[in-house]
Amino acid sequence: MTVYAAPGSPDCKVVFKSRYEHWIGGGWVAPVKGQYFEDISPVNGKAFAEVARGTAEDIEAALDAAHKAAPAWGRTSTTERAAVLNRIADVIDANLELLAVAETWDNGKPIREPLNADLPLAADHFRYFAAAIRAQDGDFQEMDGDMTSYQYHEPLGVVGQIIPWNFPILMAAWKLAPALAAGNAIVLKPAEQTPVSILVLIELIGDILPPGVVNIVNGFGVEAGKPLASSSRIRKIAFTGETTTGRLILQYASANIIPATLELGGKSPNIFFSDVADRDDAFYDKAQEGFTLFAFNQGEVCTCPSRALIEKPIYDRFLGDAVERTRKAVQGNPLDTDTQVGAQASNDQLEKILSYIDIGKQEGAKLLLGGERNDLGGDLSEGYYVTPTIFEGHNGMRLFQEEIFGPVVAVTSFDGYDDAISIANDTLYGLGAGVWSRNGNVAYRAGRDIQAGRVWINNYHAYPAGAAFGGYKSSGIGRENNKLALTHYQQTKNLLVSYSENKLGFF
Amino acid sequence: MLESAVTIEGESVSRVALTDESVALLRRLWQQHGPLMFHQSGGCCDGSSPMCFPAGDFVTSDQDVLLGRFDIAPTGSTGQPLEFWMSAEQFAYWSHTHLTVDVVAGRGSGFSVEAPEGVRFLIRSRLMETAQPFA
């Protein structure tokens, strides 16, 4: 057990600045309007740093820097760009604890997560895309004996990226790595709930990148995100968030005739077929953990397995065991490596979760565990903690249909395979799903029949670089984590070359 | 509490309301941004939040339902109409609940106009007593 020292104490791994500016053109730049906002740590509900409150003027300055940097960066060899990405990964590895403490303090997540998941995955994402860009070929086709079509990947130029607050560094890495590998310059806006950890990272990696290749403007969506997303000076916009803003971003993209990729969340079913309980063995234990993963990262995951569907013959037993399993989840100081469940990222998130617990009760869902704010006392008393919560109900309830983004699972039973698939697909979304069965044929068929971009079979919440991630239905457009993401940041140049001396003969 | 006018054909009961605090905040935001609208969000991160935009900024279509219309102007003043929208596919799952727009302290997100004020619109829900249509 290790308890990391809190920021502000002498032996803390990270020393935050009292004020963070924008990162533009390779250095710190004060906001044009001179305004700042406070970053609040969800661990204790207290402000710990001031952050530049960006406006359209700052976005323009960042776009100027990006446009200045883009042509040269786009012409660098893939060898050079891959080397830059690999160096970024090395710096993340070398500063693991510092970045982990920063991430936990900014977001509220238990520190075992950034230490063992967020940051190793972020580093690996840079390495994956370093490898992917080196391995990416153009193509050619011989049209006839004298004519050949050559296709080249070219960078788009300057792109905009808007990052969510649930995995501030990892989600930035998901978007930065492919865009950089493909040779683009970037203007990135972090979430206003978690603006600082990305700035801690950029300070560490800033001198690896040519000035202006990555620019970070903080601020509120309406003041900084909107001028970025609606700018005619970007060639692509990428966004992770919710559906209304997703539609708005598509609207802005349509006005500029540019592509947009969107990841808009889900309401992921986690299906447990009867044979899971055939034996009380390691696999049963794994499936039980698979249920409890709804509380991972406090449920603040787009693919949170927030609808558990359990087959009728094993319903009572499996759910009974799962409730006991979840009851043992350790909620506490997020800086303690033994803590399994930390704080929700913001006060409004806490309020939203409590409002869903309220509607769940009104709808007649049965509360089996949790269902309340958790006052951890002492310094953590003002932090945003919610106890892991299990509700039993039916798929028509709002609890089953909206992404709560909290440690709340809604459980129901199903009667056979067809019922399982029908309930699983009865949702607006299609981002993630889990299937648990000892029968490979059943698991395979379910995986293919569920309308979601990622189906975990006999595991959940793994995000290895290389496995394509993205949504069906209202969960969005585009894929991340896989070399497919490169194509979202590339233009196709076709050279159609005639090697014949002979005229066409038309005129 | 301000209840919306009924805007869905065949219904007779308001589906959405604003708390007094929401009305006061909306009047302040109106002075800054001009006429306003709501579109109810779904999905991840700040999903489930009612997003407040300058009216017309968010283009609604046949894929949306107008849940209600308010006039947030104080009595005797010029009208300040404000519409509340939701996507039709989301309404299919939400139609059994009445929504109240409240305000809480928070960071906000999306492009909703209240975020810089350090507050956040939040939906509180209650079950509606009658099934559709609300005759």
Chai-1 contact restraints between the chains, C-beta under 6 A:
chainA,res_idxA,chainB,res_idxB,connection_type,confidence,min_distance_angstrom,max_distance_angstrom,comment,restraint_id
A,P164,B,C45,contact,1.0,0.0,6.0,A-B,restraint_1
A,E192,B,R107,contact,1.0,0.0,6.0,A-B,restraint_2
A,Q193,B,R107,contact,1.0,0.0,6.0,A-B,restraint_3
A,F220,B,A115,contact,1.0,0.0,6.0,A-B,restraint_4
A,F220,B,P116,contact,1.0,0.0,6.0,A-B,restraint_5
A,G221,B,S109,contact,1.0,0.0,6.0,A-B,restraint_6
A,G221,B,G110,contact,1.0,0.0,6.0,A-B,restraint_7
A,G221,B,F111,contact,1.0,0.0,6.0,A-B,restraint_8
A,V222,B,F111,contact,1.0,0.0,6.0,A-B,restraint_9
A,V222,B,V113,contact,1.0,0.0,6.0,A-B,restraint_10
A,G225,B,F111,contact,1.0,0.0,6.0,A-B,restraint_11
A,K226,B,F111,contact,1.0,0.0,6.0,A-B,restraint_12
A,G241,B,C45,contact,1.0,0.0,6.0,A-B,restraint_13
A,E242,B,S41,contact,1.0,0.0,6.0,A-B,restraint_14
A,E242,B,G43,contact,1.0,0.0,6.0,A-B,restraint_15
A,E242,B,C44,contact,1.0,0.0,6.0,A-B,restraint_16
A,E242,B,C45,contact,1.0,0.0,6.0,A-B,restraint_17
A,E242,B,D46,contact,1.0,0.0,6.0,A-B,restraint_18
A,E242,B,G47,contact,1.0,0.0,6.0,A-B,restraint_19
A,T243,B,S41,contact,1.0,0.0,6.0,A-B,restraint_20
A,T243,B,G42,contact,1.0,0.0,6.0,A-B,restraint_21
A,T243,B,G43,contact,1.0,0.0,6.0,A-B,restraint_22
A,T244,B,H39,contact,1.0,0.0,6.0,A-B,restraint_23
A,T244,B,S41,contact,1.0,0.0,6.0,A-B,restraint_24
A,T244,B,M51,contact,1.0,0.0,6.0,A-B,restraint_25
A,T245,B,G110,contact,1.0,0.0,6.0,A-B,restraint_26
A,T245,B,F111,contact,1.0,0.0,6.0,A-B,restraint_27
A,L248,B,F58,contact,1.0,0.0,6.0,A-B,restraint_28
A,Q251,B,V59,contact,1.0,0.0,6.0,A-B,restraint_29
A,L264,B,G43,contact,1.0,0.0,6.0,A-B,restraint_30
A,G265,B,G43,contact,1.0,0.0,6.0,A-B,restraint_31
A,G265,B,C44,contact,1.0,0.0,6.0,A-B,restraint_32
A,G265,B,G47,contact,1.0,0.0,6.0,A-B,restraint_33
A,C302,B,C44,contact,1.0,0.0,6.0,A-B,restraint_34
A,S346,B,G106,contact,1.0,0.0,6.0,A-B,restraint_35
A,S346,B,R107,contact,1.0,0.0,6.0,A-B,restraint_36
A,N347,B,A105,contact,1.0,0.0,6.0,A-B,restraint_37
A,N347,B,G106,contact,1.0,0.0,6.0,A-B,restraint_38
A,D348,B,V104,contact,1.0,0.0,6.0,A-B,restraint_39
A,D348,B,G106,contact,1.0,0.0,6.0,A-B,restraint_40
A,D348,B,R120,contact,1.0,0.0,6.0,A-B,restraint_41
A,E351,B,V104,contact,1.0,0.0,6.0,A-B,restraint_42
A,E351,B,L122,contact,1.0,0.0,6.0,A-B,restraint_43
A,S355,B,R124,contact,1.0,0.0,6.0,A-B,restraint_44
A,I359,B,S125,contact,1.0,0.0,6.0,A-B,restraint_45
A,Q362,B,L127,contact,1.0,0.0,6.0,A-B,restraint_46
A,Q401,B,Y93,contact,1.0,0.0,6.0,A-B,restraint_47
A,E402,B,S48,contact,1.0,0.0,6.0,A-B,restraint_48
A,E403,B,G43,contact,1.0,0.0,6.0,A-B,restraint_49
A,E403,B,C44,contact,1.0,0.0,6.0,A-B,restraint_50
A,E403,B,G47,contact,1.0,0.0,6.0,A-B,restraint_51
A,L428,B,E89,contact,1.0,0.0,6.0,A-B,restraint_52
